[in-house]
Amino acid sequence: MSERSAADQKWDTGPRDSRAELPLALAMRPSGKAGIRYSYSSATTGFLSRIHELLELTKAARSTKSSAEWVVKRFQQTKERVLDATGVHLENRKALDIGPGQRLGCLRCFSLTNDVVGIDTDVITPSFDVLAYARMVRHNTLMRTLKTFARQLMGIDARFRAALATELGVSFLPEARVLRMSATAMTFPDETFDFVYSHSVFEHIDDPEAALREVARVLRPGGVAYISVHLYSSHSGSHDPRILCQGSPRPPFWPHLRPALAPAIRPNTYLNRLRLSEWRALFDTIMPGATFVSDRQDGELTEPLRMLRQQGELSSFSDEELLTVDFVGIWKKPATAVHATDPVSGTGRTSLKATGSDKSPPRSATAWNLGAAR
Ligand SMILES: C[S@@+](CC[C@H](N)C(=O)[O-])C[C@H]1O[C@@H](n2cnc3c(N)ncnc32)[C@H](O)[C@@H]1O
């Protein structure tokens, strides 16, 4: 066995996640008729991990400004990337944010100049509301509800909203609309949206192929999808809170991919564990011609990776897989595409036939069928 670093040796070998030992190849669980079946954070985790996450909230309370800066940077970068890859300006569009999460960061940014709705399998409540909390306990699990409650009680969400408005140079942010709906089985009609956005969500979906097909279905011809995936093979891809939060003691590098360390990994959520080549293949099949962008972490990780390779570790992963944190697929649905339902499976298929124009004005906010998905 290779010589282990001090960080590796200190790594806590507490309760284990049995899935950490599964082969990494496509560990998807086919879901049949996909719907809302779980809270994304309810899959695996220990009580101590949750306490750890709650403690991390106190850090979050102090870093709302930097979080807002980061979200606005991501928002600007998304607009630039979409323009570069497709020529489409993200203004006055009818848009969908898949899995905006409780903070609603990018959804609020896009809402400034677009007509945006979000969908999430968790109940999302932008402010304290007793009824919404009752639904949260039912759907999001008690621990996650407590976390949301703690965040709102500590004023973290309100401070984040204020910091976001300051960062965007506006005095208020539009009301956010989020429906409880799964990306794998959307209730929107075909060709509803000009833009579909998702960040750090598809790695949590048990049937990402169904979700990607749904995105292709609900996009208008000429509409754009921007799907950013936090790669499982990245250093933080295990979603163990100790790594996501960069806590102390400093965790070892890529522990979830190293057989000696993987048993100690405790993800705080369900992960489908798709590898980079599998994501590429999915995009190529469902969204042919998609442009790919990789957000990499070369600077801080190149040297540790070199040392691990010298020790013979991580040999079944390419540098690209290990150093890419977020893998982004950007796709403009051909102006000539029409969506048809597959007669066999009943799922959406996109075929190429002439129809429609590339531009139409965004529909009004009242067009949303808010009741249907609740
Ligand atoms: C890691 S959070 C990402 C939040 C936000 N997009 C961001 O980047 O900060 C993942 C979110 O995806 C949601 N989610 C998981 N599976 C989903 C699905 N099948 N359909 C819609 N949302 C889902 C979760 O409930 C959670 O709010």
The ligand as an SDF file (V2000), in Angstrom:
LIG
                    3D

 27 29  0  0  0  0  0  0  0  0999 V2000
  -26.9400   21.4840   -4.3250 C   0  0  0  0  0  0  0  0  0  0  0  0
  -28.5100   22.2060   -4.4490 S   0  0  0  0  0  0  0  0  0  0  0  0
  -28.1950   23.4210   -5.7130 C   0  0  0  0  0  0  0  0  0  0  0  0
  -28.8630   24.7290   -5.4440 C   0  0  0  0  0  0  0  0  0  0  0  0
  -28.5590   25.8380   -6.4580 C   0  0  0  0  0  0  0  0  0  0  0  0
  -28.8670   25.4510   -7.8150 N   0  0  0  0  0  0  0  0  0  0  0  0
  -27.1340   26.2910   -6.3530 C   0  0  0  0  0  0  0  0  0  0  0  0
  -26.3610   26.0640   -7.2850 O   0  0  0  0  0  0  0  0  0  0  0  0
  -26.7680   26.8640   -5.3490 O   0  0  0  0  0  0  0  0  0  0  0  0
  -29.4340   20.9830   -5.3220 C   0  0  0  0  0  0  0  0  0  0  0  0
  -30.9150   21.3070   -5.4460 C   0  0  0  0  0  0  0  0  0  0  0  0
  -31.4850   20.4440   -6.4420 O   0  0  0  0  0  0  0  0  0  0  0  0
  -32.7420   20.0090   -5.9890 C   0  0  0  0  0  0  0  0  0  0  0  0
  -33.0910   18.7670   -6.7110 N   0  0  0  0  0  0  0  0  0  0  0  0
  -32.5810   17.5240   -6.5330 C   0  0  0  0  0  0  0  0  0  0  0  0
  -33.1550   16.6440   -7.3740 N   0  0  0  0  0  0  0  0  0  0  0  0
  -34.0360   17.3500   -8.1130 C   0  0  0  0  0  0  0  0  0  0  0  0
  -34.9450   17.0000   -9.1560 C   0  0  0  0  0  0  0  0  0  0  0  0
  -35.0660   15.7420   -9.6000 N   0  0  0  0  0  0  0  0  0  0  0  0
  -35.7120   17.9820   -9.6850 N   0  0  0  0  0  0  0  0  0  0  0  0
  -35.6270   19.2640   -9.2440 C   0  0  0  0  0  0  0  0  0  0  0  0
  -34.7810   19.6460   -8.2560 N   0  0  0  0  0  0  0  0  0  0  0  0
  -34.0110   18.6960   -7.6940 C   0  0  0  0  0  0  0  0  0  0  0  0
  -32.5290   19.8480   -4.4870 C   0  0  0  0  0  0  0  0  0  0  0  0
  -33.7340   19.7800   -3.7700 O   0  0  0  0  0  0  0  0  0  0  0  0
  -31.6990   21.0570   -4.1630 C   0  0  0  0  0  0  0  0  0  0  0  0
  -32.4890   22.1760   -3.8470 O   0  0  0  0  0  0  0  0  0  0  0  0
  1  2  1  0
  2  3  1  0
  2 10  1  0
  3  4  1  0
  4  5  1  0
  5  6  1  0
  5  7  1  0
  7  8  2  0
  7  9  1  0
 10 11  1  0
 11 12  1  0
 11 26  1  0
 12 13  1  0
 13 14  1  0
 13 24  1  0
 14 15  1  0
 14 23  1  0
 15 16  2  0
 16 17  1  0
 17 18  1  0
 17 23  2  0
 18 19  1  0
 18 20  2  0
 20 21  1  0
 21 22  2  0
 22 23  1  0
 24 25  1  0
 24 26  1  0
 26 27  1  0
M  CHG  2   2   1   9  -1
M  END
$$$$
